[in-house]
Amino acid sequence: MSRPGFALEVDERTPPTLVRSASDVRLERFSLGTQIVYPPDGQAWGDAVSATAEALSAPLDGRSFAGRLWSGMRLTITFADISALTPPAGDDPRRVVVEQLLTTAAEAGVDDVVLIAATGLRRRLGPEDMRRLLGERVSRSFASDPRLTSHDASDDSGLVTIGESDGVQLRFNRRVVESDLVVHVSVVTSPEHAGWDEFISGLASAETIDLAYGWNGDPKPVREAVADRVDAMAVAVVLGQPSYHGPVRFLSAREWEWSIKDQAAYLTSRRALASAPVQAGRYLYAARPVAYPVLGVVAGPVDEVRDAAQATLTYEQCVTVKGAADVLVTGVPSVHAAAPDGDGSPLGAAWWVLHHAYGLGGATPIVRDGGAVIAFHPLGDRFSTRHHGAAADLIAEVLPEASDPAEIASRFLPRFAADPWYTDLYRQRGAYHPLHAFHQWFDLQPAIAAMGDIIFVGANRRTAEVMGFRAATTYADALEIASTRLGRRPAITYVRDAVGVQVAVS
Amino acid sequence: MTREFASWADPRHTSRPRPPSLHNPLKGFVRDVTLVGRSWRWGRGALRPGDVDRLPAQQRRAALPVPVRASLRDPFVGWLKRVKVEVTGLSSRSREARVALAHVESGADLAVLLESIPASWKVVTTRIPKALSQGRSVLVVTDFASAAASDVVAQAAQLASRYGRPVVPVVVRRLAVSPQAPSRLPTPRTVDEVLVRYGDEIRDENPVAVAQRAFDVVGDLLAEDDATWWQVVSGQVSSPLVRSMPAWRRLWERTDPDRDVARTQRRIWR
C-alpha cells in the first residue's frame, strides 16, 4: 500500500525541513503553524507489464488494440517526451507500453510502423534520449531510421493542413494525419498530462500551437480539427510519487524518518555541492534515475483516457490543507518539467513556481488573491544557452523593454518566431523553439496578476528585477518583505515537493 | 517603451564582475550540523511532530522497498565498478518464485547477472528443490551451446513444471574492453557495457514444451544482439542461437560501428 500524503502543521517538535533550490539543498525552520504539504510515498509497486497488457486488451471503449490492426495498415505510435517524467525513471514505463504495442503490431503483420516523440516546441530528442525513454530494444531497432523521430514543428514538408482558424492554417504532423491508427502513449504524473492538449501541443506546427496555447489562445478549434482528422487511441500510464534510494534517499524521506546515514548524506551533499561547479549538481540529479510506482494503465479514446487517468491521479495524490494561505512557499528542484536536463533558465524556474506549484490547487488556488509566493531558486545566469537560447535573449533583450504579455506577443514574438537562427537551433541543434520561452512567460501571468509579492530567496537581484520579482537573501528576509503587505502572522503553506502531489483547500 | 528599474538592479548598467574568490567548503558546516541534529535523540531517532502521532499507525513509518537491485545501474556505483549495466525486459515486480534460466558465457557475466536479479526473488543456486518449495527462486546457468546444455535446460524445465513455477529466460551479453596496462599514473577508466535481457515468463505443465520454448526465447534474446528486437518480433530474422562461435568473435561482430549506430562506438574498430 502507498502511504498517503498529508499536511503537517509545524509545532515545537517539527524538525527543520528540507528545501531544494536548484541543485542546492538546505534545511529551513518554518514558523509555528506553517502547513507543510508532504506528497504520498511511492510504495504501491504496480506491474507495468501486466497492467499494460490488460489495458490494451480491454480499453475503455471495448475496442482492443489488437482488434484494430490489420496487415498493410499505417500505424503511428506517438509518445510524450522527456519533460513528462522528471526526474527520469530508471525503467521508463513508456518502454513497456511501446514494446507491447510493437509486439502486438508485429503479430498482426503490421510492417508500416513509425514512432514519433511528441516534443512540440520543446527540444527534439537525440539518440540518448530515445534510448532512455524507449529502452535499448526499441531505440536500437529503429536507430538511424526515419521511423523513430521527434516531431518538428517548423518542418513544412512534415506538416499538413487540416483546417483554418482566425486566418491561421491549422497544420499537423503529416504522418499522424495520414495514418490509419495513431496510438498516443502518455505518462501521467500531473494534471497537465494526457488528453488532446498534450497530443496537439506535441504534434502541431509552431503557428498552430501558438494559436491554441499562446497569448489569448483558444485550443477548441484545433481540438475539433484534429479529432475530426485523426483516428487516435490513447494509452496512459499513471505514476505515483518518485522515491529516491541510496545516498540521496533524504530527498524524498520525511525529515523525522531520516537515519544517521541520511543525515550524513545530506551534510555531505550540501557541502560538496556548495564547492562543486554547477554542472556537478546537474549531473547528480539529471543523471540519477528514480523509481516510480505504477498506479494504473488506461487505454481507449483520448478524452476518456485522460479523465480516467486524472481521476486515479487525483485520488492518489490529493492532500487537503486548511484554508487558502497568505503565503505559498516552495522550492525548485534541479530537474523539473521545464528543465528536464537540469539546465533550465530562470524563466523555467519561474514557470515551475508560478504555473506548476501555484496551480497545484486546480480551480481553487492554494494561496489567496493578493497573497505572496516565496520560492527558493538562484535565478542564475549559468544555464544552457544551447538549449534555452531564446529564453536567454527574452530575459536579456525583451523583458527590459516590456513585461506586458500582449505587448510582447505583438512586438517581439513574431520576430523571434521568424528568426532563422532560432529555427535552425531548434531543428538541428537540440534547442527549444523560440516560442516556448514566450509561452512560459504567458503561463506566468495569472499568478503574477493575482499575487501581491513574488519573492525568490537567494536569487540574482537583476534577473529577479527584470522579471518583476523581488529577491531576498534568506527566508526570514522574504517573510519580512511579505509582512509589509500581509501583516506579521500570515498563514503559510509550504509545498515540500511539488512533484506527485495535488492540493485541495478545505 | 523601456521599463524603469532600481538602480542596483538595472540590467543595462554594466558593472565589473567581481573577481572570483576562494570558497570555503566548511563555511556554515556547524550551522548545518546543528540543524540536522535538532530534535535528534540517540538510539530513538528524531522527535516526531505532533501531527504525525495523530496519523493512523500504518502511516507513521515508511517501509521503503527496493523493488529492483539497481545498484549497478546507478551511474556513480557503475563507474566505480567499471561496468555499465542495462537491464531490459525486467518489468514484472511479482514476488512469485520462479526458475531463472540464464545464458552466460563467463564468471563475470554471472556476477553481473546476480546483481541484476531483483532481491525480492530471493534467488538461490543450491538446494534447489527445497528452495522452490519454500517460495524462493532458483538460478540455473548454462551456455546453451555445449553438449550438456540440453540436459541442464531439460532439468530446469522439469523442476519448474514439478513445482508449478514459471521459467524466466535471461541472457547476459557483455561488451568487454581490453584489459588496461598497469600504470603508475592515473588513467581514465574504461567501462564495460553489459546488457541483461529478461524474456517473458514461460508457463506450461509439459516440461518438454517448456524446454523447447526456453531455447526459442533465449535464441530470440540472442538474436536481438545480432539483429534488432523489432526484426526478431516481426519475424524478419531467424534465431541464430545455434550459430556456434567463440565469444571474442561475437564481441567483434557486435562492436562493428557500421552495424550498430545506436551503440557507443568502441575502440576495437579503428
HADDOCK unambig.tbl for C-alpha pairs under 7 A between the chains (distance, minus, plus):
assign (segid A and resid 3 and name CA) (segid B and resid 59 and name CA) 5.84 0.50 0.50
assign (segid A and resid 8 and name CA) (segid B and resid 51 and name CA) 5.95 0.50 0.50
assign (segid A and resid 9 and name CA) (segid B and resid 51 and name CA) 6.58 0.50 0.50
assign (segid A and resid 11 and name CA) (segid B and resid 49 and name CA) 6.51 0.50 0.50
assign (segid A and resid 11 and name CA) (segid B and resid 50 and name CA) 6.90 0.50 0.50
assign (segid A and resid 13 and name CA) (segid B and resid 39 and name CA) 6.90 0.50 0.50
assign (segid A and resid 13 and name CA) (segid B and resid 47 and name CA) 6.11 0.50 0.50
assign (segid A and resid 13 and name CA) (segid B and resid 48 and name CA) 6.30 0.50 0.50
assign (segid A and resid 13 and name CA) (segid B and resid 49 and name CA) 4.87 0.50 0.50
assign (segid A and resid 13 and name CA) (segid B and resid 50 and name CA) 6.91 0.50 0.50
assign (segid A and resid 14 and name CA) (segid B and resid 48 and name CA) 6.60 0.50 0.50
assign (segid A and resid 14 and name CA) (segid B and resid 49 and name CA) 4.62 0.50 0.50
assign (segid A and resid 15 and name CA) (segid B and resid 38 and name CA) 6.46 0.50 0.50
assign (segid A and resid 15 and name CA) (segid B and resid 39 and name CA) 6.23 0.50 0.50
assign (segid A and resid 16 and name CA) (segid B and resid 35 and name CA) 6.52 0.50 0.50
assign (segid A and resid 27 and name CA) (segid B and resid 35 and name CA) 6.98 0.50 0.50
assign (segid A and resid 43 and name CA) (segid B and resid 64 and name CA) 6.95 0.50 0.50
assign (segid A and resid 47 and name CA) (segid B and resid 91 and name CA) 6.81 0.50 0.50
assign (segid A and resid 47 and name CA) (segid B and resid 92 and name CA) 5.35 0.50 0.50
assign (segid A and resid 47 and name CA) (segid B and resid 93 and name CA) 5.66 0.50 0.50
assign (segid A and resid 48 and name CA) (segid B and resid 91 and name CA) 6.50 0.50 0.50
assign (segid A and resid 48 and name CA) (segid B and resid 92 and name CA) 6.95 0.50 0.50
assign (segid A and resid 49 and name CA) (segid B and resid 91 and name CA) 6.15 0.50 0.50
assign (segid A and resid 49 and name CA) (segid B and resid 92 and name CA) 6.15 0.50 0.50
assign (segid A and resid 103 and name CA) (segid B and resid 233 and name CA) 6.17 0.50 0.50
assign (segid A and resid 106 and name CA) (segid B and resid 233 and name CA) 6.21 0.50 0.50
assign (segid A and resid 106 and name CA) (segid B and resid 234 and name CA) 4.67 0.50 0.50
assign (segid A and resid 107 and name CA) (segid B and resid 234 and name CA) 6.92 0.50 0.50
assign (segid A and resid 127 and name CA) (segid B and resid 262 and name CA) 6.80 0.50 0.50
assign (segid A and resid 137 and name CA) (segid B and resid 228 and name CA) 7.00 0.50 0.50
assign (segid A and resid 137 and name CA) (segid B and resid 229 and name CA) 5.35 0.50 0.50
assign (segid A and resid 138 and name CA) (segid B and resid 229 and name CA) 6.74 0.50 0.50
assign (segid A and resid 138 and name CA) (segid B and resid 230 and name CA) 6.93 0.50 0.50
assign (segid A and resid 140 and name CA) (segid B and resid 228 and name CA) 6.59 0.50 0.50
assign (segid A and resid 140 and name CA) (segid B and resid 262 and name CA) 5.56 0.50 0.50
assign (segid A and resid 141 and name CA) (segid B and resid 228 and name CA) 4.81 0.50 0.50
assign (segid A and resid 141 and name CA) (segid B and resid 229 and name CA) 5.74 0.50 0.50
assign (segid A and resid 141 and name CA) (segid B and resid 230 and name CA) 5.44 0.50 0.50
assign (segid A and resid 143 and name CA) (segid B and resid 261 and name CA) 6.68 0.50 0.50
assign (segid A and resid 143 and name CA) (segid B and resid 262 and name CA) 5.56 0.50 0.50
assign (segid A and resid 144 and name CA) (segid B and resid 261 and name CA) 6.82 0.50 0.50
assign (segid A and resid 256 and name CA) (segid B and resid 46 and name CA) 5.17 0.50 0.50
assign (segid A and resid 256 and name CA) (segid B and resid 47 and name CA) 6.43 0.50 0.50
assign (segid A and resid 256 and name CA) (segid B and resid 48 and name CA) 5.76 0.50 0.50
assign (segid A and resid 263 and name CA) (segid B and resid 36 and name CA) 6.58 0.50 0.50
assign (segid A and resid 271 and name CA) (segid B and resid 25 and name CA) 6.11 0.50 0.50
assign (segid A and resid 274 and name CA) (segid B and resid 25 and name CA) 6.67 0.50 0.50
assign (segid A and resid 275 and name CA) (segid B and resid 23 and name CA) 6.63 0.50 0.50
assign (segid A and resid 275 and name CA) (segid B and resid 25 and name CA) 5.64 0.50 0.50
assign (segid A and resid 288 and name CA) (segid B and resid 74 and name CA) 6.85 0.50 0.50
assign (segid A and resid 288 and name CA) (segid B and resid 75 and name CA) 6.91 0.50 0.50
assign (segid A and resid 400 and name CA) (segid B and resid 2 and name CA) 6.66 0.50 0.50
assign (segid A and resid 400 and name CA) (segid B and resid 3 and name CA) 5.93 0.50 0.50
assign (segid A and resid 401 and name CA) (segid B and resid 1 and name CA) 6.32 0.50 0.50
assign (segid A and resid 401 and name CA) (segid B and resid 2 and name CA) 4.45 0.50 0.50
assign (segid A and resid 401 and name CA) (segid B and resid 3 and name CA) 5.53 0.50 0.50
assign (segid A and resid 402 and name CA) (segid B and resid 1 and name CA) 6.99 0.50 0.50
assign (segid A and resid 402 and name CA) (segid B and resid 2 and name CA) 6.50 0.50 0.50
assign (segid A and resid 402 and name CA) (segid B and resid 3 and name CA) 6.27 0.50 0.50
assign (segid A and resid 461 and name CA) (segid B and resid 9 and name CA) 6.02 0.50 0.50
assign (segid A and resid 462 and name CA) (segid B and resid 9 and name CA) 4.44 0.50 0.50
assign (segid A and resid 462 and name CA) (segid B and resid 10 and name CA) 6.43 0.50 0.50
assign (segid A and resid 462 and name CA) (segid B and resid 11 and name CA) 6.01 0.50 0.50
assign (segid A and resid 465 and name CA) (segid B and resid 9 and name CA) 6.31 0.50 0.50
